[in-house]
Amino acid sequence: MDKNICNQSYCFRNGRYWLLIILTYIFLVSCNNEKSEIRVLFVGDILLSRNVKEEYKSRNIFPWEDLKQTLHSADLVFGNLEGAVGNFHDQINPSAESPVFAIDSCDISMLYKAGFNAITIENNHIFDLGLDGKNNTISSLLNNNIKPICFENSPHFITVKNVVFSFIAVNTILNRDSTKSQIPSVEVSQKLRLAKSLSNIVIVSIHWGSELLEWPSNEQRDAAKWLVSHGADIIIGSHPHVIQNPEVIEGKPVFFSLGNHLFDQKYPKTKEGLIAEIIIKKGKFQCAGHKTRTKKNSFFPELHECLDYKFKPIKYKRELLTVNNITLKPLSLIDDRENKTVLQAFNSGEMIWNSHPMPLISLSSNNLDGKDAYLFALEKYYSNIDKEINIRIYVYNVDNKGIYAKWRGSALAWPLLDAEISLYDDRILCALHRGDSYIMLDKTKMNKRIAAYKWNGFGFKGLSDSIACKYCKDVFE
């Protein structure tokens, strides 16, 4: 036999062998990368009533048939549900100009079938049917294994592949019950503070802007800057019902409006939507937007190829809260409409204990006495002092066996609105108080007072020196 043929045959077999090894390696690396990669999707406004309901009833076609594969391939899928579960005749404030979106509870199951894991309900239609409608919506979503996210239970924490996300839902559009959130505000600042301390990535879902306006308003831009400066990593907007092009604000991606996802408006621009995609990999997250559109004579969305937005990868460096070498990871529990957080303690990667469910407002690790590390917490509880559920200060010792309350405060000298440890000195507590007092309670008083306190080992003692007071003014101004 010709030696050259033998050599060629050997080389061919040997080449196939190494090719097989290389392909196997690529496959294994690819699998590992897939396991470490996280995909989160956000879609725009979803309507399950009016003409949308008529379409899926008359055509007997699943609204997300063209997007099922896309949605089910993600680790988390969020949407903004417009309306409330209940009867149309139970609407409140019938004289209001905005329409009423009453949802049949049986239709909520379609969201789970489509692939949604969580739904934001913080918008100007959640109170269409009053408080009962909101509670019915929350119950229906929970019954279908979907997390309902509203202002009250924000931040909501979800852990995927060891990355902790926090989700905050805010509505700045006047509701039927005449309520809305303000930006800036103490309440939103507190939620961002808690989210920053207990999560790697903070995502804010916000209902804002003007309907059918195709560009963000000055108010939206100002709000976005404030949210980013207070800790938001990604902002997802809704309400205009048309796409407002995403931008980078202060280094963070802002999707001003995702437009409509499943809706029955007929103006051409309202038939387009944007799916915001967040991919987390190797300590970075990258955001992209993929356009959808509805078919002719239909309100059901489908992907609209070659019309995408993409942001550069962004490193996230936020670490989880650690005290005395114990890292705290949050687990959110939805109790009625309020959020309770269980703290899971880890030491060297091993979980060592769980806390009781806590109604946390904020949480930080501080050296209050200049030596030992304590947990400083704001929590909401009832007190006989003011006969209301309000913010109370707690100081905790933390070790490998558990978490122990060292001090339970009512609200210091006056009713409390907020409190933070000074940016300049861990031993100084800065408190923002209401204008009334425990002797003469009056929530309607609009004035506020700022006070400084110092930890003495047993509690907080009021300070009156000018330096401490200046430190505290800087915190709340």
C-alpha positions in Angstrom: 0.0 0.0 0.0 1.2 3.5 -0.8 2.7 5.1 2.3 1.4 8.5 1.2 -2.1 7.0 1.1 -1.6 5.5 4.6 -0.3 8.9 5.9 -3.2 10.7 4.3 -5.7 8.2 5.8 -4.1 8.6 9.2 -4.1 12.3 8.9 -7.7 12.3 7.9 -8.7 10.0 10.8 -6.5 12.0 13.2 -8.0 15.2 11.9 -11.5 13.9 12.5 -10.6 12.9 16.0 -9.3 16.4 16.9 -12.2 18.0 15.2 -14.6 15.9 17.3 -12.7 17.0 20.4 -12.9 20.7 19.4 -16.6 20.5 18.6 -17.3 18.7 21.9 -15.4 21.4 23.7 -17.3 24.2 21.9 -20.5 22.5 22.8 -19.6 22.1 26.5 -18.5 25.7 26.7 -21.6 26.8 24.9 -23.8 24.9 27.3 -21.9 26.4 30.3 -22.4 29.9 28.8 -26.1 29.2 28.3 -26.4 28.2 31.9 -24.6 31.3 33.1 -26.6 33.6 30.8 -29.8 35.2 32.0 -32.5 36.7 29.7 -35.2 39.0 31.0 -37.9 40.4 28.8 -40.3 43.3 29.3 -43.3 44.0 27.1 -45.6 47.1 26.9 -49.2 47.6 27.7 -51.5 44.5 27.7 -55.3 44.7 27.4 -57.5 41.7 28.1 -60.9 43.3 27.6 -62.8 45.3 25.0 -61.9 44.5 21.3 -58.9 42.3 22.3 -61.2 40.0 24.2 -63.7 40.0 21.3 -60.9 38.9 18.9 -59.7 35.9 20.9 -63.2 34.8 21.6 -64.4 35.1 18.0 -61.3 33.8 16.3 -60.5 31.2 18.9 -56.8 31.9 18.5 -54.2 32.4 21.3 -53.1 36.0 21.3 -49.4 35.1 21.8 -49.2 32.3 19.3 -46.5 34.0 17.3 -44.5 35.0 20.4 -44.7 31.9 22.5 -41.3 30.6 21.6 -39.7 34.0 22.2 -41.3 34.5 25.6 -40.8 30.9 26.8 -37.1 31.0 26.0 -36.5 33.7 28.6 -35.7 33.3 32.3 -38.1 36.1 33.3 -40.9 37.8 31.4 -42.7 40.9 32.6 -45.6 42.9 31.2 -47.8 45.8 32.2 -51.5 44.8 32.6 -54.0 47.6 32.0 -57.2 47.1 33.9 -58.6 45.2 36.9 -60.3 41.8 37.5 -64.0 42.2 38.2 -67.3 43.4 36.8 -67.6 46.6 34.6 -70.5 47.8 36.7 -68.3 48.0 39.8 -66.3 50.9 38.4 -65.5 53.8 40.7 -65.8 57.4 39.8 -68.0 56.9 36.7 -67.6 60.5 35.7 -63.8 60.0 35.0 -62.8 60.5 31.3 -60.6 57.4 31.0 -62.1 54.1 29.9 -62.8 51.2 32.3 -60.9 47.9 31.6 -62.7 45.1 33.4 -61.0 41.7 33.1 -62.5 38.3 33.5 -60.5 36.3 36.1 -60.5 33.2 33.8 -58.5 35.2 31.2 -55.6 35.8 33.5 -54.4 32.2 32.9 -53.5 33.2 29.3 -50.7 35.3 30.7 -49.1 32.3 32.3 -49.6 30.2 29.2 -47.9 32.9 27.2 -44.8 32.7 29.5 -45.2 35.7 31.8 -43.6 35.3 35.3 -44.5 38.7 36.7 -47.0 41.4 35.8 -46.7 45.1 36.9 -50.2 46.5 37.8 -49.0 49.9 38.9 -50.8 52.0 36.3 -53.8 54.4 36.0 -56.3 51.5 35.4 -55.7 49.3 38.4 -58.3 51.1 40.4 -60.9 51.1 37.6 -63.0 48.8 39.8 -61.8 50.2 43.2 -59.7 48.5 45.8 -61.7 45.3 45.4 -60.7 45.2 41.7 -57.0 45.6 42.6 -57.2 42.9 45.3 -59.0 40.6 42.8 -56.3 41.2 40.2 -53.5 40.4 42.7 -55.3 37.2 43.8 -56.0 36.1 40.2 -52.3 36.6 39.2 -51.1 34.7 42.3 -53.5 31.8 41.6 -51.9 31.6 38.1 -48.3 31.5 39.4 -47.6 35.1 38.3 -46.0 37.6 40.6 -48.1 40.8 40.8 -45.8 43.8 41.3 -47.3 47.1 42.6 -46.0 50.1 44.5 -46.9 48.6 47.9 -44.9 45.4 47.4 -41.9 47.0 45.8 -39.1 46.3 45.7 -39.8 42.8 44.8 -36.7 40.5 44.8 -36.2 37.6 42.3 -33.0 35.6 42.2 -32.0 33.9 38.9 -28.8 31.9 38.7 -27.3 33.6 41.7 -28.1 37.2 40.4 -30.5 39.1 42.5 -32.9 41.4 40.7 -35.1 44.0 42.4 -38.2 45.4 40.7 -39.9 48.6 41.7 -43.2 49.6 40.2 -44.3 53.3 40.1 -47.3 55.1 38.6 -47.1 58.9 38.1 -50.5 59.1 36.2 -53.5 60.2 38.2 -55.7 57.1 39.0 -59.4 56.8 39.4 -59.0 57.0 43.1 -57.1 60.3 42.6 -53.8 58.8 43.7 -50.4 58.7 42.1 -46.7 58.6 43.0 -44.5 61.7 43.0 -40.9 61.8 41.7 -38.9 62.9 43.6 -40.4 61.5 46.8 -39.3 60.0 50.1 -41.3 56.8 49.5 -39.6 56.1 46.1 -36.2 57.0 47.5 -36.7 54.5 50.3 -37.6 51.7 47.9 -34.5 52.4 45.7 -32.4 52.4 48.9 -33.6 49.0 50.0 -33.3 47.6 46.4 -29.7 48.8 46.2 -28.7 47.2 49.4 -30.2 43.8 48.7 -29.8 43.3 44.9 -27.3 43.3 42.1 -29.5 45.0 39.5 -32.3 47.5 40.2 -35.1 47.7 37.6 -37.8 50.4 37.8 -41.0 50.0 35.9 -42.7 53.3 35.6 -46.0 54.5 34.2 -45.5 58.1 33.0 -45.6 60.6 30.1 -48.4 61.6 27.8 -50.6 59.3 25.7 -49.6 59.2 22.0 -46.6 61.4 22.4 -43.8 59.9 20.4 -40.9 61.5 22.4 -40.2 61.7 26.1 -41.3 64.9 27.9 -39.0 67.0 30.1 -40.7 65.6 33.1 -39.9 62.0 32.0 -36.2 63.0 31.5 -36.0 64.7 34.9 -37.6 61.7 36.6 -35.2 59.3 34.8 -32.2 61.3 35.9 -33.5 61.3 39.5 -34.2 57.6 39.5 -30.8 56.8 38.1 -29.0 59.1 40.6 -30.8 57.2 43.4 -29.9 53.7 42.2 -32.0 52.6 39.2 -29.9 50.5 36.8 -32.6 50.0 34.1 -35.8 52.0 33.6 -38.8 50.5 31.8 -41.6 53.0 30.8 -45.2 52.6 29.8 -48.5 54.6 29.3 -47.9 56.7 26.1 -49.2 53.6 24.0 -46.6 54.4 21.4 -42.9 53.7 21.3 -40.6 56.4 22.7 -37.1 55.6 21.6 -34.8 54.3 24.4 -31.8 56.3 25.4 -28.8 56.2 27.8 -29.3 58.6 30.7 -26.3 59.1 33.1 -24.9 55.8 31.8 -28.1 53.7 32.3 -30.5 52.4 29.7 -34.0 54.1 29.8 -36.8 52.6 27.8 -39.1 55.7 27.9 -42.1 53.8 26.5 -42.5 50.2 25.2 -45.7 51.2 23.4 -48.6 48.7 23.1 -48.0 44.9 23.2 -51.5 43.6 23.1 -54.0 46.4 22.7 -57.0 47.5 20.5 -56.0 51.0 19.5 -56.0 51.6 15.8 -53.8 54.6 15.3 -50.8 53.2 13.2 -48.2 54.0 15.8 -50.2 52.3 18.6 -50.0 49.0 16.7 -46.2 48.9 17.3 -44.5 47.8 20.4 -41.1 47.1 21.8 -39.8 44.1 23.7 -37.0 45.2 26.1 -34.4 42.4 26.4 -31.9 42.3 29.2 -29.1 39.8 28.9 -26.8 39.3 32.0 -23.5 37.5 31.4 -20.1 37.5 33.0 -20.8 40.4 35.4 -22.3 42.6 32.6 -25.8 43.3 31.4 -26.7 44.3 27.9 -30.0 45.8 26.8 -31.8 45.6 23.5 -35.2 46.4 22.1 -37.0 44.3 19.5 -40.0 45.7 17.7 -43.3 44.0 17.4 -46.4 44.9 15.4 -49.9 43.7 15.1 -51.2 42.0 11.9 -53.7 43.6 9.7 -57.2 43.4 11.1 -55.8 42.0 14.3 -54.5 43.2 17.7 -52.2 40.2 18.3 -48.4 41.0 18.3 -45.7 39.4 16.2 -42.0 40.2 15.9 -41.0 42.8 13.4 -37.5 41.9 12.2 -34.6 44.2 11.5 -36.0 47.1 13.6 -33.9 46.7 16.8 -32.2 48.9 19.3 -29.0 47.8 21.2 -27.0 49.3 24.0 -23.4 48.6 24.9 -22.7 46.1 27.7 -22.7 47.7 31.2 -20.8 46.2 34.2 -22.7 45.9 37.4 -20.6 46.1 40.5 -23.2 46.3 43.2 -22.6 43.7 45.9 -25.2 42.3 48.3 -25.3 43.6 51.8 -22.7 42.0 54.1 -22.4 42.3 57.8 -19.8 40.5 60.0 -18.8 38.4 56.9 -22.4 37.2 56.5 -24.0 38.0 53.1 -27.7 38.7 53.1 -29.9 37.6 50.2 -33.6 38.6 50.0 -36.6 36.5 49.4 -39.9 38.4 48.7 -43.2 37.2 50.1 -46.4 38.8 49.0 -48.6 39.1 52.1 -51.9 40.7 51.0 -50.7 43.7 49.1 -47.7 44.4 51.3 -44.2 43.0 50.7 -42.5 41.0 53.4 -38.8 40.2 53.0 -37.0 37.1 54.4 -33.3 37.6 54.8 -31.3 34.5 53.9 -27.9 34.5 55.5 -24.8 33.0 53.7 -21.3 32.4 55.0 -18.7 31.1 52.6 -21.5 30.3 50.1 -23.5 28.2 52.6 -26.9 29.3 53.8 -26.8 29.3 57.6 -30.2 30.8 58.6 -33.4 32.5 57.5 -34.9 35.6 59.2 -38.6 36.0 60.0 -40.6 37.9 57.3 -39.8 41.6 57.8 -41.8 44.6 56.5 -38.6 46.3 55.5 -38.4 50.0 54.3 -34.6 50.2 54.2 -31.6 48.2 55.5 -27.9 49.0 55.9 -24.8 47.8 57.7 -23.2 50.4 60.0 -20.6 50.8 62.8 -23.0 52.8 65.0 -20.5 52.7 68.0 -17.4 53.1 65.8 -16.4 49.4 66.4 -19.1 46.7 65.9 -21.2 46.3 62.7 -24.9 46.3 63.2 -27.9 46.2 60.8 -29.8 49.4 60.8 -33.4 48.9 59.6 -36.5 50.8 59.0 -39.7 48.7 59.3 -43.4 49.4 59.3 -45.3 48.4 62.4 -48.3 49.5 64.5 -47.5 51.3 67.8 -49.7 52.5 70.6 -47.8 55.7 70.8 -49.3 57.1 67.6 -52.1 54.4 67.0 -50.9 53.8 63.4 -48.8 51.6 61.2 -45.7 53.7 60.6 -42.0 53.6 60.2 -40.0 52.3 63.2 -36.2 52.0 63.7 -34.6 48.7 64.5 -31.0 47.9 65.3 -29.9 44.3 64.9 -27.0 42.1 66.0 -26.1 39.5 63.3 -24.0 36.4 63.7 -23.8 32.9 62.4 -26.7 31.8 64.5 -29.2 34.5 63.5 -30.5 38.0 63.7 -31.3 39.6 67.1 -33.0 42.9 67.8 -30.7 45.1 69.9 -33.0 48.1 69.9 -36.6 48.6 68.8 -37.5 52.2 68.4 -40.9 53.8 68.1 -40.1 56.9 66.0 -37.5 58.9 68.1 -38.7 62.3 69.3 -41.4 62.9 66.7 -43.4 60.8 64.1 -40.9 59.6 61.5 -40.9 59.9 57.7 -37.4 58.6 57.0 -34.0 58.0 58.6 -30.5 57.3 57.3 -27.1 57.0 58.8 -25.0 60.1 58.0 -22.9 60.0 54.8 -20.0 61.4 56.8 -20.1 59.6 60.1 -21.5 56.1 60.9 -22.3 57.2 64.4 -24.8 59.9 63.5 -28.4 59.1 62.6 -30.2 61.6 60.5 -34.0 61.6 60.8 -36.7 63.3 58.7 -39.7 63.9 61.0 -43.3 65.0 60.4 -44.3 68.4 61.6 -46.7 67.2 64.2 -45.9 65.6 67.6 -47.0 62.6 69.6 -48.9 64.9 72.0 -50.8 66.5 69.1 -50.9 64.1 66.2 -51.9 65.8 62.9 -50.8 64.1 59.6 -52.1 67.0 57.6 -49.3 69.3 58.7 -47.1 69.8 55.7 -44.0 71.1 57.5 -41.1 68.7 58.2 -38.2 68.8 60.6 -34.7 67.3 60.4 -33.0 66.0 63.5 -29.6 64.4 64.4 -29.1 61.5 66.9 -26.2 59.5 68.1 -26.1 55.8 69.2 -25.2 55.4 72.9 -25.3 51.6 73.0 -28.9 51.4 74.2 -30.6 53.8 71.9 -30.3 57.1 70.1 -29.7 60.4 71.9 -30.6 63.7 70.2 -27.8 66.0 69.1 -27.9 69.7 68.7 -24.4 70.6 67.5 -24.1 72.5 64.2 -21.9 70.0 62.4 -24.2 67.0 63.0 -27.2 69.1 61.9 -25.4 70.1 58.7 -24.5 66.5 58.0 -28.2 65.6 58.2 -29.4 68.5 56.1 -27.1 67.2 53.3 -28.8 63.8 53.5 -32.3 65.0 52.9 -31.7 68.0 50.6 
